Amino acid sequence: MKTIKIEKTFDAGQMMRTIREQISLESQNMTFEQLKEYIKNKLAQANVTRIGEK
């Protein structure tokens, strides 16, 4: 039986690590209130509503 090697064109794990590192760098010295505002602004930019909000 022959093993077929499929080469990835997209690595979701690497993308997640990159985004997580970027967020950590941007928010590393923020207070809790600043972090909440940061998240609120990022969600607004992405046009995403939080669970429980309408």
CHARMM-style PDB file with segment names, atoms N, HN, CA, C and O in Angstrom:
ATOM      1  N   MET     1       0.853  -1.180   0.000  1.00  0.00      PROA
ATOM      2  CA  MET     1       0.000   0.000   0.000  1.00  0.00      PROA
ATOM      3  C   MET     1       0.893   1.234   0.000  1.00  0.00      PROA
ATOM      4  O   MET     1       1.838   1.322   0.783  1.00  0.00      PROA
ATOM      5  N   LYS     2       0.599   2.165  -0.860  1.00  0.00      PROA
ATOM      6  HN  LYS     2      -0.169   2.093  -1.497  1.00  0.00      PROA
ATOM      7  CA  LYS     2       1.393   3.361  -1.015  1.00  0.00      PROA
ATOM      8  C   LYS     2       0.791   4.506  -0.185  1.00  0.00      PROA
ATOM      9  O   LYS     2      -0.423   4.709  -0.182  1.00  0.00      PROA
ATOM     10  N   THR     3       1.647   5.239   0.511  1.00  0.00      PROA
ATOM     11  HN  THR     3       2.633   5.074   0.509  1.00  0.00      PROA
ATOM     12  CA  THR     3       1.200   6.399   1.281  1.00  0.00      PROA
ATOM     13  C   THR     3       1.226   7.628   0.385  1.00  0.00      PROA
ATOM     14  O   THR     3       2.220   7.897  -0.290  1.00  0.00      PROA
ATOM     15  N   ILE     4       0.135   8.362   0.388  1.00  0.00      PROA
ATOM     16  HN  ILE     4      -0.671   8.143   0.937  1.00  0.00      PROA
ATOM     17  CA  ILE     4       0.055   9.580  -0.417  1.00  0.00      PROA
ATOM     18  C   ILE     4       0.357  10.777   0.479  1.00  0.00      PROA
ATOM     19  O   ILE     4      -0.316  10.994   1.486  1.00  0.00      PROA
ATOM     20  N   LYS     5       1.358  11.540   0.112  1.00  0.00      PROA
ATOM     21  HN  LYS     5       1.905  11.364  -0.706  1.00  0.00      PROA
ATOM     22  CA  LYS     5       1.758  12.719   0.885  1.00  0.00      PROA
ATOM     23  C   LYS     5       1.088  13.939   0.279  1.00  0.00      PROA
ATOM     24  O   LYS     5       1.330  14.270  -0.882  1.00  0.00      PROA
ATOM     25  N   ILE     6       0.244  14.610   1.059  1.00  0.00      PROA
ATOM     26  HN  ILE     6       0.048  14.340   2.001  1.00  0.00      PROA
ATOM     27  CA  ILE     6      -0.438  15.811   0.606  1.00  0.00      PROA
ATOM     28  C   ILE     6       0.241  17.015   1.244  1.00  0.00      PROA
ATOM     29  O   ILE     6       0.379  17.094   2.465  1.00  0.00      PROA
ATOM     30  N   GLU     7       0.658  17.940   0.408  1.00  0.00      PROA
ATOM     31  HN  GLU     7       0.546  17.875  -0.584  1.00  0.00      PROA
ATOM     32  CA  GLU     7       1.320  19.137   0.911  1.00  0.00      PROA
ATOM     33  C   GLU     7       0.267  20.187   1.268  1.00  0.00      PROA
ATOM     34  O   GLU     7      -0.639  20.467   0.484  1.00  0.00      PROA
ATOM     35  N   LYS     8       0.403  20.758   2.456  1.00  0.00      PROA
ATOM     36  HN  LYS     8       1.140  20.530   3.093  1.00  0.00      PROA
ATOM     37  CA  LYS     8      -0.549  21.766   2.918  1.00  0.00      PROA
ATOM     38  C   LYS     8      -0.347  23.071   2.152  1.00  0.00      PROA
ATOM     39  O   LYS     8       0.778  23.467   1.848  1.00  0.00      PROA
ATOM     40  N   THR     9      -1.459  23.723   1.851  1.00  0.00      PROA
ATOM     41  HN  THR     9      -2.374  23.401   2.098  1.00  0.00      PROA
ATOM     42  CA  THR     9      -1.386  25.060   1.273  1.00  0.00      PROA
ATOM     43  C   THR     9      -1.749  26.105   2.317  1.00  0.00      PROA
ATOM     44  O   THR     9      -1.509  27.298   2.129  1.00  0.00      PROA
ATOM     45  N   PHE    10      -2.331  25.644   3.419  1.00  0.00      PROA
ATOM     46  HN  PHE    10      -2.526  24.675   3.572  1.00  0.00      PROA
ATOM     47  CA  PHE    10      -2.743  26.548   4.489  1.00  0.00      PROA
ATOM     48  C   PHE    10      -2.534  25.842   5.822  1.00  0.00      PROA
ATOM     49  O   PHE    10      -2.968  24.704   6.002  1.00  0.00      PROA
ATOM     50  N   ASP    11      -1.869  26.515   6.755  1.00  0.00      PROA
ATOM     51  HN  ASP    11      -1.516  27.439   6.609  1.00  0.00      PROA
ATOM     52  CA  ASP    11      -1.596  25.941   8.070  1.00  0.00      PROA
ATOM     53  C   ASP    11      -2.366  26.739   9.123  1.00  0.00      PROA
ATOM     54  O   ASP    11      -1.914  27.799   9.557  1.00  0.00      PROA
ATOM     55  N   ALA    12      -3.521  26.233   9.528  1.00  0.00      PROA
ATOM     56  HN  ALA    12      -3.889  25.373   9.176  1.00  0.00      PROA
ATOM     57  CA  ALA    12      -4.385  26.934  10.484  1.00  0.00      PROA
ATOM     58  C   ALA    12      -3.701  27.091  11.839  1.00  0.00      PROA
ATOM     59  O   ALA    12      -3.870  28.116  12.500  1.00  0.00      PROA
ATOM     60  N   GLY    13      -2.934  26.093  12.258  1.00  0.00      PROA
ATOM     61  HN  GLY    13      -2.797  25.261  11.721  1.00  0.00      PROA
ATOM     62  CA  GLY    13      -2.235  26.175  13.538  1.00  0.00      PROA
ATOM     63  C   GLY    13      -1.224  27.297  13.556  1.00  0.00      PROA
ATOM     64  O   GLY    13      -1.128  28.031  14.540  1.00  0.00      PROA
ATOM     65  N   GLN    14      -0.465  27.443  12.481  1.00  0.00      PROA
ATOM     66  HN  GLN    14      -0.542  26.847  11.682  1.00  0.00      PROA
ATOM     67  CA  GLN    14       0.524  28.520  12.386  1.00  0.00      PROA
ATOM     68  C   GLN    14      -0.172  29.874  12.367  1.00  0.00      PROA
ATOM     69  O   GLN    14       0.299  30.819  13.000  1.00  0.00      PROA
ATOM     70  N   MET    15      -1.292  29.982  11.647  1.00  0.00      PROA
ATOM     71  HN  MET    15      -1.675  29.214  11.132  1.00  0.00      PROA
ATOM     72  CA  MET    15      -2.032  31.237  11.602  1.00  0.00      PROA
ATOM     73  C   MET    15      -2.520  31.619  12.997  1.00  0.00      PROA
ATOM     74  O   MET    15      -2.430  32.781  13.392  1.00  0.00      PROA
ATOM     75  N   MET    16      -3.040  30.638  13.744  1.00  0.00      PROA
ATOM     76  HN  MET    16      -3.113  29.693  13.423  1.00  0.00      PROA
ATOM     77  CA  MET    16      -3.517  30.890  15.097  1.00  0.00      PROA
ATOM     78  C   MET    16      -2.387  31.379  15.990  1.00  0.00      PROA
ATOM     79  O   MET    16      -2.568  32.327  16.754  1.00  0.00      PROA
ATOM     80  N   ARG    17      -1.214  30.738  15.903  1.00  0.00      PROA
ATOM     81  HN  ARG    17      -1.066  29.968  15.283  1.00  0.00      PROA
ATOM     82  CA  ARG    17      -0.071  31.157  16.723  1.00  0.00      PROA
ATOM     83  C   ARG    17       0.375  32.574  16.371  1.00  0.00      PROA
ATOM     84  O   ARG    17       0.717  33.353  17.261  1.00  0.00      PROA
ATOM     85  N   THR    18       0.375  32.913  15.089  1.00  0.00      PROA
ATOM     86  HN  THR    18       0.097  32.281  14.366  1.00  0.00      PROA
ATOM     87  CA  THR    18       0.774  34.247  14.640  1.00  0.00      PROA
ATOM     88  C   THR    18      -0.187  35.310  15.164  1.00  0.00      PROA
ATOM     89  O   THR    18       0.241  36.345  15.675  1.00  0.00      PROA
ATOM     90  N   ILE    19      -1.480  35.052  15.035  1.00  0.00      PROA
ATOM     91  HN  ILE    19      -1.827  34.211  14.620  1.00  0.00      PROA
ATOM     92  CA  ILE    19      -2.487  36.012  15.509  1.00  0.00      PROA
ATOM     93  C   ILE    19      -2.414  36.159  17.022  1.00  0.00      PROA
ATOM     94  O   ILE    19      -2.498  37.271  17.544  1.00  0.00      PROA
ATOM     95  N   ARG    20      -2.257  35.031  17.735  1.00  0.00      PROA
ATOM     96  HN  ARG    20      -2.189  34.128  17.310  1.00  0.00      PROA
ATOM     97  CA  ARG    20      -2.163  35.081  19.198  1.00  0.00      PROA
ATOM     98  C   ARG    20      -0.966  35.912  19.643  1.00  0.00      PROA
ATOM     99  O   ARG    20      -1.068  36.692  20.590  1.00  0.00      PROA
ATOM    100  N   GLU    21       0.176  35.747  18.959  1.00  0.00      PROA
ATOM    101  HN  GLU    21       0.258  35.114  18.190  1.00  0.00      PROA
ATOM    102  CA  GLU    21       1.378  36.514  19.290  1.00  0.00      PROA
ATOM    103  C   GLU    21       1.166  38.000  19.033  1.00  0.00      PROA
ATOM    104  O   GLU    21       1.602  38.836  19.824  1.00  0.00      PROA
ATOM    105  N   GLN    22       0.495  38.336  17.925  1.00  0.00      PROA
ATOM    106  HN  GLN    22       0.140  37.657  17.282  1.00  0.00      PROA
ATOM    107  CA  GLN    22       0.214  39.733  17.606  1.00  0.00      PROA
ATOM    108  C   GLN    22      -0.681  40.370  18.671  1.00  0.00      PROA
ATOM    109  O   GLN    22      -0.418  41.486  19.118  1.00  0.00      PROA
ATOM    110  N   ILE    23      -1.727  39.665  19.071  1.00  0.00      PROA
ATOM    111  HN  ILE    23      -1.941  38.759  18.708  1.00  0.00      PROA
ATOM    112  CA  ILE    23      -2.628  40.180  20.103  1.00  0.00      PROA
ATOM    113  C   ILE    23      -1.885  40.350  21.422  1.00  0.00      PROA
ATOM    114  O   ILE    23      -2.087  41.345  22.118  1.00  0.00      PROA
ATOM    115  N   SER    24      -1.039  39.405  21.771  1.00  0.00      PROA
ATOM    116  HN  SER    24      -0.875  38.596  21.206  1.00  0.00      PROA
ATOM    117  CA  SER    24      -0.269  39.491  23.013  1.00  0.00      PROA
ATOM    118  C   SER    24       0.639  40.710  23.013  1.00  0.00      PROA
ATOM    119  O   SER    24       0.745  41.408  24.021  1.00  0.00      PROA
ATOM    120  N   LEU    25       1.298  40.969  21.881  1.00  0.00      PROA
ATOM    121  HN  LEU    25       1.211  40.402  21.062  1.00  0.00      PROA
ATOM    122  CA  LEU    25       2.184  42.130  21.791  1.00  0.00      PROA
ATOM    123  C   LEU    25       1.404  43.441  21.890  1.00  0.00      PROA
ATOM    124  O   LEU    25       1.851  44.390  22.534  1.00  0.00      PROA
ATOM    125  N   GLU    26       0.236  43.487  21.247  1.00  0.00      PROA
ATOM    126  HN  GLU    26      -0.127  42.716  20.724  1.00  0.00      PROA
ATOM    127  CA  GLU    26      -0.570  44.708  21.263  1.00  0.00      PROA
ATOM    128  C   GLU    26      -1.189  44.983  22.629  1.00  0.00      PROA
ATOM    129  O   GLU    26      -1.437  46.140  22.968  1.00  0.00      PROA
ATOM    130  N   SER    27      -1.442  43.947  23.414  1.00  0.00      PROA
ATOM    131  HN  SER    27      -1.240  43.007  23.139  1.00  0.00      PROA
ATOM    132  CA  SER    27      -2.188  44.130  24.657  1.00  0.00      PROA
ATOM    133  C   SER    27      -1.373  43.846  25.921  1.00  0.00      PROA
ATOM    134  O   SER    27      -1.942  43.794  27.012  1.00  0.00      PROA
ATOM    135  N   GLN    28      -0.072  43.665  25.800  1.00  0.00      PROA
ATOM    136  HN  GLN    28       0.390  43.708  24.914  1.00  0.00      PROA
ATOM    137  CA  GLN    28       0.721  43.211  26.943  1.00  0.00      PROA
ATOM    138  C   GLN    28       0.745  44.165  28.143  1.00  0.00      PROA
ATOM    139  O   GLN    28       0.852  43.703  29.279  1.00  0.00      PROA
ATOM    140  N   ASN    29       0.650  45.452  27.928  1.00  0.00      PROA
ATOM    141  HN  ASN    29       0.563  45.828  27.006  1.00  0.00      PROA
ATOM    142  CA  ASN    29       0.712  46.398  29.049  1.00  0.00      PROA
ATOM    143  C   ASN    29      -0.629  47.059  29.351  1.00  0.00      PROA
ATOM    144  O   ASN    29      -0.675  48.100  30.007  1.00  0.00      PROA
ATOM    145  N   MET    30      -1.707  46.466  28.882  1.00  0.00      PROA
ATOM    146  HN  MET    30      -1.669  45.621  28.350  1.00  0.00      PROA
ATOM    147  CA  MET    30      -3.030  47.049  29.084  1.00  0.00      PROA
ATOM    148  C   MET    30      -3.620  46.640  30.427  1.00  0.00      PROA
ATOM    149  O   MET    30      -3.385  45.540  30.927  1.00  0.00      PROA
ATOM    150  N   THR    31      -4.392  47.561  30.991  1.00  0.00      PROA
ATOM    151  HN  THR    31      -4.583  48.455  30.584  1.00  0.00      PROA
ATOM    152  CA  THR    31      -5.178  47.228  32.171  1.00  0.00      PROA
ATOM    153  C   THR    31      -6.386  46.419  31.703  1.00  0.00      PROA
ATOM    154  O   THR    31      -6.632  46.289  30.503  1.00  0.00      PROA
ATOM    155  N   PHE    32      -7.127  45.882  32.654  1.00  0.00      PROA
ATOM    156  HN  PHE    32      -6.927  45.988  33.628  1.00  0.00      PROA
ATOM    157  CA  PHE    32      -8.316  45.103  32.308  1.00  0.00      PROA
ATOM    158  C   PHE    32      -9.317  45.947  31.535  1.00  0.00      PROA
ATOM    159  O   PHE    32      -9.906  45.476  30.563  1.00  0.00      PROA
ATOM    160  N   GLU    33      -9.512  47.188  31.957  1.00  0.00      PROA
ATOM    161  HN  GLU    33      -9.033  47.571  32.747  1.00  0.00      PROA
ATOM    162  CA  GLU    33     -10.454  48.081  31.278  1.00  0.00      PROA
ATOM    163  C   GLU    33      -9.986  48.376  29.856  1.00  0.00      PROA
ATOM    164  O   GLU    33     -10.798  48.387  28.930  1.00  0.00      PROA
ATOM    165  N   GLN    34      -8.692  48.615  29.671  1.00  0.00      PROA
ATOM    166  HN  GLN    34      -8.033  48.606  30.423  1.00  0.00      PROA
ATOM    167  CA  GLN    34      -8.162  48.857  28.341  1.00  0.00      PROA
ATOM    168  C   GLN    34      -8.313  47.620  27.456  1.00  0.00      PROA
ATOM    169  O   GLN    34      -8.619  47.736  26.269  1.00  0.00      PROA
ATOM    170  N   LEU    35      -8.102  46.448  28.030  1.00  0.00      PROA
ATOM    171  HN  LEU    35      -7.854  46.353  28.994  1.00  0.00      PROA
ATOM    172  CA  LEU    35      -8.237  45.206  27.286  1.00  0.00      PROA
ATOM    173  C   LEU    35      -9.680  44.998  26.839  1.00  0.00      PROA
ATOM    174  O   LEU    35      -9.918  44.569  25.710  1.00  0.00      PROA
ATOM    175  N   LYS    36     -10.648  45.297  27.709  1.00  0.00      PROA
ATOM    176  HN  LYS    36     -10.455  45.646  28.626  1.00  0.00      PROA
ATOM    177  CA  LYS    36     -12.058  45.185  27.333  1.00  0.00      PROA
ATOM    178  C   LYS    36     -12.374  46.127  26.171  1.00  0.00      PROA
ATOM    179  O   LYS    36     -13.086  45.747  25.242  1.00  0.00      PROA
ATOM    180  N   GLU    37     -11.854  47.344  26.220  1.00  0.00      PROA
ATOM    181  HN  GLU    37     -11.276  47.653  26.976  1.00  0.00      PROA
ATOM    182  CA  GLU    37     -12.077  48.323  25.150  1.00  0.00      PROA
ATOM    183  C   GLU    37     -11.413  47.865  23.846  1.00  0.00      PROA
ATOM    184  O   GLU    37     -11.984  48.023  22.767  1.00  0.00      PROA
ATOM    185  N   TYR    38     -10.213  47.301  23.949  1.00  0.00      PROA
ATOM    186  HN  TYR    38      -9.749  47.173  24.826  1.00  0.00      PROA
ATOM    187  CA  TYR    38      -9.483  46.764  22.805  1.00  0.00      PROA
ATOM    188  C   TYR    38     -10.313  45.674  22.115  1.00  0.00      PROA
ATOM    189  O   TYR    38     -10.461  45.678  20.893  1.00  0.00      PROA
ATOM    190  N   ILE    39     -10.841  44.757  22.897  1.00  0.00      PROA
ATOM    191  HN  ILE    39     -10.720  44.753  23.890  1.00  0.00      PROA
ATOM    192  CA  ILE    39     -11.651  43.661  22.349  1.00  0.00      PROA
ATOM    193  C   ILE    39     -12.921  44.214  21.715  1.00  0.00      PROA
ATOM    194  O   ILE    39     -13.312  43.787  20.629  1.00  0.00      PROA
ATOM    195  N   LYS    40     -13.559  45.158  22.385  1.00  0.00      PROA
ATOM    196  HN  LYS    40     -13.241  45.505  23.268  1.00  0.00      PROA
ATOM    197  CA  LYS    40     -14.784  45.776  21.867  1.00  0.00      PROA
ATOM    198  C   LYS    40     -14.510  46.434  20.510  1.00  0.00      PROA
ATOM    199  O   LYS    40     -15.302  46.288  19.579  1.00  0.00      PROA
ATOM    200  N   ASN    41     -13.393  47.157  20.397  1.00  0.00      PROA
ATOM    201  HN  ASN    41     -12.750  47.276  21.153  1.00  0.00      PROA
ATOM    202  CA  ASN    41     -13.043  47.828  19.148  1.00  0.00      PROA
ATOM    203  C   ASN    41     -12.727  46.822  18.041  1.00  0.00      PROA
ATOM    204  O   ASN    41     -13.136  47.017  16.896  1.00  0.00      PROA
ATOM    205  N   LYS    42     -12.011  45.756  18.367  1.00  0.00      PROA
ATOM    206  HN  LYS    42     -11.679  45.597  19.297  1.00  0.00      PROA
ATOM    207  CA  LYS    42     -11.677  44.729  17.368  1.00  0.00      PROA
ATOM    208  C   LYS    42     -12.945  44.045  16.855  1.00  0.00      PROA
ATOM    209  O   LYS    42     -13.058  43.769  15.661  1.00  0.00      PROA
ATOM    210  N   LEU    43     -13.891  43.770  17.741  1.00  0.00      PROA
ATOM    211  HN  LEU    43     -13.799  43.994  18.711  1.00  0.00      PROA
ATOM    212  CA  LEU    43     -15.150  43.159  17.328  1.00  0.00      PROA
ATOM    213  C   LEU    43     -15.944  44.104  16.438  1.00  0.00      PROA
ATOM    214  O   LEU    43     -16.560  43.670  15.464  1.00  0.00      PROA
ATOM    215  N   ALA    44     -15.934  45.403  16.768  1.00  0.00      PROA
ATOM    216  HN  ALA    44     -15.433  45.755  17.559  1.00  0.00      PROA
ATOM    217  CA  ALA    44     -16.654  46.384  15.959  1.00  0.00      PROA
ATOM    218  C   ALA    44     -16.032  46.488  14.568  1.00  0.00      PROA
ATOM    219  O   ALA    44     -16.749  46.605  13.574  1.00  0.00      PROA
ATOM    220  N   GLN    45     -14.707  46.446  14.493  1.00  0.00      PROA
ATOM    221  HN  GLN    45     -14.124  46.351  15.300  1.00  0.00      PROA
ATOM    222  CA  GLN    45     -14.024  46.513  13.196  1.00  0.00      PROA
ATOM    223  C   GLN    45     -14.363  45.295  12.345  1.00  0.00      PROA
ATOM    224  O   GLN    45     -14.472  45.394  11.123  1.00  0.00      PROA
ATOM    225  N   ALA    46     -14.527  44.159  12.989  1.00  0.00      PROA
ATOM    226  HN  ALA    46     -14.439  44.078  13.982  1.00  0.00      PROA
ATOM    227  CA  ALA    46     -14.831  42.913  12.274  1.00  0.00      PROA
ATOM    228  C   ALA    46     -16.324  42.761  12.031  1.00  0.00      PROA
ATOM    229  O   ALA    46     -16.753  41.803  11.388  1.00  0.00      PROA
ATOM    230  N   ASN    47     -17.115  43.691  12.538  1.00  0.00      PROA
ATOM    231  HN  ASN    47     -16.766  44.468  13.061  1.00  0.00      PROA
ATOM    232  CA  ASN    47     -18.572  43.657  12.410  1.00  0.00      PROA
ATOM    233  C   ASN    47     -19.138  42.361  12.997  1.00  0.00      PROA
ATOM    234  O   ASN    47     -19.958  41.685  12.377  1.00  0.00      PROA
ATOM    235  N   VAL    48     -18.680  42.035  14.202  1.00  0.00      PROA
ATOM    236  HN  VAL    48     -18.013  42.585  14.706  1.00  0.00      PROA
ATOM    237  CA  VAL    48     -19.105  40.820  14.896  1.00  0.00      PROA
ATOM    238  C   VAL    48     -19.811  41.234  16.186  1.00  0.00      PROA
ATOM    239  O   VAL    48     -19.355  42.139  16.885  1.00  0.00      PROA
ATOM    240  N   THR    49     -20.921  40.570  16.498  1.00  0.00      PROA
ATOM    241  HN  THR    49     -21.291  39.835  15.931  1.00  0.00      PROA
ATOM    242  CA  THR    49     -21.587  40.849  17.762  1.00  0.00      PROA
ATOM    243  C   THR    49     -21.222  39.766  18.772  1.00  0.00      PROA
ATOM    244  O   THR    49     -21.007  38.608  18.413  1.00  0.00      PROA
ATOM    245  N   ARG    50     -21.157  40.158  20.023  1.00  0.00      PROA
ATOM    246  HN  ARG    50     -21.332  41.098  20.315  1.00  0.00      PROA
ATOM    247  CA  ARG    50     -20.851  39.200  21.074  1.00  0.00      PROA
ATOM    248  C   ARG    50     -22.074  38.357  21.382  1.00  0.00      PROA
ATOM    249  O   ARG    50     -23.201  38.775  21.117  1.00  0.00      PROA
ATOM    250  N   ILE    51     -21.865  37.198  21.929  1.00  0.00      PROA
ATOM    251  HN  ILE    51     -20.949  36.858  22.144  1.00  0.00      PROA
ATOM    252  CA  ILE    51     -22.960  36.298  22.285  1.00  0.00      PROA
ATOM    253  C   ILE    51     -23.836  36.982  23.324  1.00  0.00      PROA
ATOM    254  O   ILE    51     -23.324  37.512  24.310  1.00  0.00      PROA
ATOM    255  N   GLY    52     -25.131  36.978  23.119  1.00  0.00      PROA
ATOM    256  HN  GLY    52     -25.547  36.548  22.318  1.00  0.00      PROA
ATOM    257  CA  GLY    52     -26.064  37.570  24.053  1.00  0.00      PROA
ATOM    258  C   GLY    52     -26.426  39.002  23.710  1.00  0.00      PROA
ATOM    259  O   GLY    52     -27.352  39.555  24.303  1.00  0.00      PROA
ATOM    260  N   GLU    53     -25.720  39.624  22.763  1.00  0.00      PROA
ATOM    261  HN  GLU    53     -24.968  39.175  22.280  1.00  0.00      PROA
ATOM    262  CA  GLU    53     -26.038  40.987  22.334  1.00  0.00      PROA
ATOM    263  C   GLU    53     -26.799  40.944  21.027  1.00  0.00      PROA
ATOM    264  O   GLU    53     -26.615  40.040  20.211  1.00  0.00      PROA
ATOM    265  N   LYS    54     -27.649  41.923  20.842  1.00  0.00      PROA
ATOM    266  HN  LYS    54     -27.799  42.657  21.505  1.00  0.00      PROA
ATOM    267  CA  LYS    54     -28.394  42.003  19.573  1.00  0.00      PROA
ATOM    268  C   LYS    54     -28.241  43.349  18.963  1.00  0.00      PROA
ATOM    269  OT1 LYS    54     -28.793  43.608  17.894  1.00  0.00      PROA
TER     270      LYS     54
END
